[in-house]
Amino acid sequence: MTRPKLNHFSEGEFGVWYPLMSADLLLKLDRYREAWGGRVVISKADGGIGRKDETHSQHNVLRWGEVRAVDVFPQIQDVHGNWQYLSTTEELERAYQVARDTGFTGIGLYTDTEPGYMVHLDNRPGDDIATWSRIAGEYRGISEALV
């Protein structure tokens, strides 16, 4: 399978899942990084890229035949030029807006992850956008992470 040329990510950042990644997901992720204007770190957590299980998750390569989702940690620079993980509602709201503008159709905001806030990005079929948040282990509406 031909992989798209990426400007902001390397094959190694996706590990063993790279050959199974949706080409459209990779291209949108690259555009997300460009629009974000800072670092976007791919989650190293088990299941943060691909999975092989019985769920309907967009990460599940067995269900979809490709990986359609990735969890990321966008970063910003502080006043000294050091990269920091997201930690404020304003930063998280910007990450959400960039995801919408980039064309992702599944967006989750997680405030209970380490080392900072995490963003789930996926490419589900159709034009409807699925959104949610997870706060202290509980799944909620997206707006609850943005207050």
Secondary structure as UniProt FT lines:
FT   HELIX           11..20
FT   HELIX           23..36
FT   STRAND          40..42
FT   TURN            46..47
FT   TURN            58..59
FT   HELIX           61..64
FT   STRAND          69..77
FT   TURN            79..80
FT   STRAND          83..85
FT   HELIX           89..102
FT   STRAND          106..110
FT   STRAND          118..122
FT   STRAND          130..135
FT   TURN            136..137
FT   STRAND          138..140
FT   HELIX           142..146
//
